[in-house]
Amino acid sequence: MSSLVLQLTGVLDDCFCDIESIDVFNNFKIYPRIQKLTGKDFFRYYKVNLKRPCPFWPDDSQCSIKDCQVEPCPESKVPVGIKAGNYNKYSQAVNTMQVMEDCEQANELGAINSTLSNQSKQAFADWARHDDAQDHFCELDDETSPDAEYVDLLLNPERYTGYKGPSAWRVWNSIYEENCFKPRSVYRPLNPLAPSRGDDDGEGFYNWLEGLCLEKRVFYRLISGLHSSINIHLCAKYLLEEAWGKTKWGPNVKEFRHRFDPAETKGEGTRRLKNLYFLYLIELRALSKVAPYFDRSIVNLYTGNTEEDAATKDLLLQVLNETKAFPMHFDEKSMFAGHKVEAKTLKEEFRLHFKNISRIMDCVGCSKCRLWGKLQTQGLGTALKILFSEKEIKNLPENSPSKGFQLTRQEIVALLNAFGR
């Protein structure tokens, strides 16, 4: 696969960053740390509802292949701190407050009151129930639902399961055709569900794309990059052999070429891979922007294991500090920068389109594919939420929670695992 990747060079569209700089930065600065971080307990357990019905068409394509299935994590295996703090971002502080209340230690509770205002305490209660949906780019699972289960991501890796064909095509076709600001008269290159276009090399599509505003081009490139990320992982961990109850997983170069080789995709593969780099840049930028949120002493990556939690936060801060040092970040300020009313309308349209895509992930017929699709979509949605909350992040108080900007544990886990992909 490396021989194909090495063909990618030059500057990416809609930014001033070159591919070679990203490769060097990621391989030496980010990748080793992010792999270690996503193996930590706080980041390996993800609570997700894989039983939500598809809101757009009947669930008629559930995958029966055993490799499609997700093994939920028994509650006994989930760190006690994660379960206890499941509904709150500042779980350690909240759990401490709860113990004090139960013991009716008025003097200690008074000490807490000296540092937490009534407004802050009310924020704790509010956030324990729900988050303000105004800034969400994703349809969040209700973690209190009896159908929501913890999944150990390390035991349920993203890989090829055999899920393919019309059902999978319908999901991605709905995403591209109905949610990427594209008119029906414009055909995507190599779309298996589109009418035959003969020798069309996609020139008409890309002429249309370049005529869009920056925000809509960015939206398409992010979705294409997400699609490419998923396809690469399926090719990298492909079911190569299955016999006598034993399975062998590994890279499938033929499948990778089928999806990304310029010769086999009429040049489309190169664009797909460049969009993957663009996705990486967006999520990298979000991590650099959200660093102040995690720098605060009040934010704990709480699992109940004090020593492990401190090491996990230290490693996260190392990653975030590295992201801030990258010299060629995407400039999100160039987006939604026009007339205020028009910019606000466009931003809301952008948010709702992406939120709709997160709902489409509940239509994926393969449970394991649905798991990773939902996680990576939520991770990207969290990145977008961060990028468009710069003012709120700058105004975060050091020693108390802020209602202006907050992240759920689910969002934090999704963001770092999606970036790790």
Disulfide bonds with the S-S distance in Angstrom:
Cys54-Cys363 1.96
Cys63-Cys68 2.15
